[in-house]
Amino acid sequence: MFLLSSIVLFSSCQEKPGEPLVDHADQQRATDSIINALSLKLSADSSDFNFNELLQAVTNDSLTNSLLSTRRKMFMSYNSFQKLGIDAEEFLRENPCYTPLITKMDRINDKHFVWADLYNESFPGVDYRSWRFIVADFNTLNSRKQCKGCTELYPQITELTELKSFLALLNKESVSLTDDAAIATMLINKWKDTTITAHDIHAIWKNLRDHVEQFRTEPMKKDSVITVNNKQYCLGQMLCLCEIYDDTLMPVAKFVTSSKNSKAPHFNQHDFDGQPRYYAPMNRLTTRYWDNKLKYDSLDVIHDKMMGFSSSSVILYQGRVQLPNFMHITPDDAYPGAKGYVNGIHEFAVGGSEPGKYMGAPLSLGCVRLHDYPSKFIRWWTPANAKMFVAYEFSRYKQNPLSNNQTAQQ
């Protein structure tokens, strides 16, 4: 590995003016010896422990960054991740975006996905819209058969790719996020980005602000197990919105969700080990329908034109129940057993006398349900044909806790 063989050479070039030459030389030789030994150790065994040992020994910022980059790249494939010796389940609890790469989540074929599978081919590879995908974790139990619970992460608006430079400019110029007249004037004088017009970036911001962010609530943290009418329910289902940043996958948001009732038939497909399956491991979100709470206006037209297939219509269940922000989940052609089932992501529309209480448990008719703000944001954020990967193991896909259940630590 060129990086490791170069560490001693680069570290020996670091001199501090004013220090005694002999003392510095002795100190440098000792440091070089330690770094050389650790480099050889890492070359033979690229575990995360050995990476951390070497990172602690290296004091050169450039080398530190190179080492960190090397380690990040090992997260990009199944085989290299195994060499790190990291607990995958623990790692994915913090960042589920790597699930398709570092687990064999395609349990139909007992294989993992690769980096290229994450991209949305509807857009050029250099376009941020091609970098967005979703990971659905429908398992309510962890590997120790404990109910997991749900902890949401809401998006940081200032970090959204399409709005980051725009919002930074507003902050620099001390322009209010709600003063559209001042924003328009500022953009005329200051906006330099030639990839998008000042008019369109302003429209995108107003669309998010007025049609999505006004519905923002506090993110939820739901217990591992809840009791309703003397019956226990196991919670843990989540959707994670992910984006590719160079060699890194970043979670943009994590939302509590609810998928198909675990006690209903799931026998349209089978995994490699015979377990029944309903959802395909990889799908595409092929449509983007509207929300009955909002008027579809010119701001939506501009944004939807950018994001791909969109409609101002609202999808109805049985011709009468509105399903706001519906996006069709279309199974990939590699999984024909999942074809023919018309499911989608949408805001929950039914739920008895206390709608939403059971969110986090598998209780739907087949669609993937979200609360109000998450359903609006995910429709806004997701380009048409983005990939949706589903982590789903029927033995861990439970509506109720196992008799010996112990709740997981969040």
N, C-alpha and C positions, 0 to 999 in steps of 0.2 A: 504494500500500500504506500503510494508516494508520500502521502501526508505524514505517515508515521516515520518513514525513513528520513524525512526532512526536519523533524522536530529538533534534533540535537543541533543540526547545522544552524537553524534559525535562532535557537535559544542562545547559542554561544556568541551571537552577534550583538547581544544586548549589553551595552556598557553604560555605566552611570558616571558621568563626569565628577571629578573631585574625590573619588574613592581611591585608596591605595591600590596600585596595580597588582601587587602580589596577593593581597587579601582577596581582591576581586577575582583574580585568576583561580585561586584555590576554591573559592566559593562556586565559581562557574563550573569548574571541573566536577565538583561534587553534585551540583544540580544536573549537569549533563549526564552524569553516571546514573542518577536516579531516573531521569526522563528516558534515557536509553533503555534501561531495564524495564520500565513500565511500557514503553513502546513495543518492545519485543514480546512482552506478556500479552498485550492487546492484540498484536498480530497473530498470536497463536490462539487466543481466546477472546473474541470480541463481545464479551458479556458487558452488560450495563455497569456492573460493579467495576470492571477494569477501565471502562471509559471514565467513570467518575474519579477513579484513582489518578489517572493521567491528567484529567482536567484540573484537579487540585494541585498538581505539581507544576503545570505550565502557567507561566505568568504573562506571556506575550498575548495580547488581545487578538491579534490576527490568527495565531495558532489556535487559541481557544475557540474562535468563531469557526475555524476550519474543522476542528474536532466535533463541535456541535452540529455542523452541517453534515458531517459523515454519519453521526449517530442518527440524525433526522432521516437521512436517506435509507437507513436500515428499517425504518417504520414503513417504507413504501412497498415492501413485498413480504409475503408469508415466510419464505425461507430465511431471509435475512433477519426478520423480527425474532424468529426462534433462537437465533444465535445470541440475542441480547439477554435471554433468560428472564425476561420480565413476565410477571403474572398478567396475562392478556385480559382477564376479566376485570382486574383492578384498574388496569390502564384504560379500558373501554368505558368504565363507569364515569371517568372524567371526560373522555373524548370518544364518543361512539362512532365518530366519522371514519375511524380506521377499521371498523368491523368487517367490511367486505374484503379487506386486504389481509388481515392478520388472523382471521378465523375461517374455517371451512363452512361459511354460512350457506353455501349452496349445498344443502344436505340431501337434495335429490341426487346429485352426482358426487357428493362427498369431495367437494373442491372449493377453493377460494377464488375470489375475483382478482384481477390485476389492475394496475394503475390506469391503464387506458380505458377500462370499463366504466370508470367514474364519469367521464366526460359526456356532455350532451352534444351529439353530433349535428344537431340542427343549427349550430352556430360555429364560426371559426374557432380554432383552438386558442387564439389570442384574445377572444371575446369573453368577458367575465360571465356572460350568460351560459357559456359552455362549461364553466367551472362549478356550477351549482348542482347538488344532488341531495337526496334525503335518505336517511337511515331510520327505519322503523324497528324498534326493539319491542316485539310483541310478547316476549317471555316475561311472565310475572314472577317466576322463581329464578334465583341464581343457581349456580352449579351445586350448591349445598342444599338445594330445595327450600330455601328461605324466600319469603315474599320480599320484594325489593323496595317497594315504596316509590314515590315520584318526587323529584326535585326539579322544578322548571328553571330555565335560563332564558330571560327575555333579551331580545336583540339590543345591541348598543347602536343607536341610530347614527351616531357620528362616525362609526366604523364601517358602515355599509359602503361597498365598493363604488357604486354609482353616485353616491352623495358625499363621499368623504372629503374630496377637494372643495366642493361647493360649500359644505357646512364649515370647513376650516376657514374659507375665505370670509364667510359671514362673521365668524368669530373674530377674525383679524381686523375686519372693518367695523366691528361693534354694531352690526346691523341685527335688529330683532328678527327672530325666526318667524314671527307672525305679521311683520310689517311688509306687505307685498309691494307697496309703492316704493319703499326704500330699497327693497331687494332688487326690484326691476332697475332702478336708477344705478345701484351699485354694479349690477351685472353689465350694463351698457359701458361703464367705464373700466371695469376691472376683469371681466371674464375673458380668459385667453385660451381656453381649451377648444381646439378646432375639431375635436371628435364629436361634439354635441353643441347645439346652439344654446345661447343664453335663455331663449324662450322655452326650449324643451327641458332644460335642467330645472328651471323654475317650476314648470308644470309637474315634473316628476316629484319635486319636493312638496308642492301643494297637494298633490294626489295622496302621497303618504301621510302628510300631516292631517288633512281634513277627512280622509276616507278610511284611515287605518289607526293612526296614533291617537285620535280622540277617543278611541274605544279601549285604550290600554288600561289594564288593571294591574294589580300586584301579582307577580309570579307565585305559583302555588308550591307548597311542600306538603305532600299527602302522606299519611301514615302507611306503613307496610300492610297493615290489616285494619279494616274498618268493620264495625258491627252494625247491621241494619235489621231491625225486627228479629233480634236474637240469632241472626245468621251472619257469619263472617265472610268477608270478601278480601281476596288477595289483590293488592295493587302493585303496579310496576311497569305498565305499558307507556312508552314514550316515542315521540317523533323527534328526530334531530335534523335540523337544517344545516347543511355542510357546504363549505366552499374551499376550492383548491387555491392555495397561495404558493406558487412556485413548487417547492418540495415539501409542503406542509398542508395538512388538512385541518381546518379550523371550524369548530361548532359556532354557528351564528345564533342559533336558538335551540332550546329543548322544550317541547310542549307535552303535557300529559295527554294521553289519548285513550281510545277504547275501540277494539276491533271485534271481529266475529265471536259470537257466543261460543265459548269453549265446549259447551254441552250439546251444541248442534252438530249435525254431520260434517265431518272434515275429510271425507274419503275420495275427493276428486283427484288427488295426487298421493304419492307415497314417497317418503325419503328412502335413502339407500338402505337404511336398516329396518324398513317396513313401517315406520311411524306414519300416521295419516297427516295430510297436509292440505291446506286450503289455499293460502297465498303463494304466489311464485316468489322465488328468491330475488329476482330482478324484474322490475316493471318500469313503465314510463307513464308520466302524468301528461296525458295527451290533450286535455281540454282545460278551460278555465271559465267557469260560469259565474253568474253575478249573485248579489246579495239583496234580498228584498228590503233591507233597512235603508238602502241608499239609492238616490237617483243616479243613473248612469249618465255622466256628463262628459264634456270635452276633455277634461283632465284624464278621465279613464280611457278615452279613445287614444290619446297620445301614448299613455303608458302601455296599454294593451297592444298597440301596434308594435311596440318595441319587444314585448315579451312573447309574442307568438299567439297561437290560436286562443281566441277569447270571445266571449259572448255576453251581451247585456241581458240575456234571458236567465231566469231562475229555474233550476231543475226541481221537479216535483216528484214526490214519492206517492205512488198510487193515484197520481193525478190531482192530489189535494194538499199534501204536506210539503211545505217548502224546505229545500235543503240548501241553505246559503253557502256561497263560495265553493260550489261543487267542482272537483277536478277528477276526471276519470283515471282510475288506476288500471292501465292496460298491461297485462302480462307480456313479457318478452317472448318472442317466437320460439325461444329455446325451451319453453315450458308450456306445451300445448294443453296439458291437463288443466291448467288454470284458465284457459280461454272460455269465453261464454258466460262468465260471471260478471255482471255489471256492478262493480263497486267503485267507490270514490272516496276522496277526503272531503269532509264538509263539516259545518257547524252542527252540533247535535240539535235535533229538532223534536225528539220525543224522549221521555225518560221518567214517566210516571209522575207522581206528585212532587218529587224533588229532583228535577232534571239536573244532571251533572254530578250528582253525589257519587255515582259509581264509576266515574271517569278514572281510568287507570286499570280497570278490570275488563276482560273480554266478554262483552255483553251485547254487542250490536248484531244487526241482521247480516252483516258482512262488510259494510262501509267502515271507514276509519273516521272517528268523530273527534272534534275539537271544540274547545270553548270559543267564545265570540271573538276576542282579540286575536288569538292564535289562528283562527280560520281566516280572518281578514288579512293578517300579515302573510301567511303562507301563500295565499293566492297572489298577493302583491309581489312577493319576493321570487316566486318560482316561475321560471320560463317554461313555455310549452315543451313537452318531450323530455323534461329533466328525468333522470333516473331515480327510482325509488327502490332501495334494497331492503328486504324484509328478513330480520333475524327471527326465526320461528322454529321452535322445537316442541313438538306436541307434549312431551313428558314434562315440559316446563311452562306450558301454556295453560294455566289453571285459573279458574274463576274463584275457587275457594282454597284456603290454606290446607296443606297436608296435615294429618293428625299430629305429627311430631314437629310442626313448623316452629321455627324460631325466626323472629324478624331480623332482617339484615340491617347492618349499621350503615347509615347514610352520611 
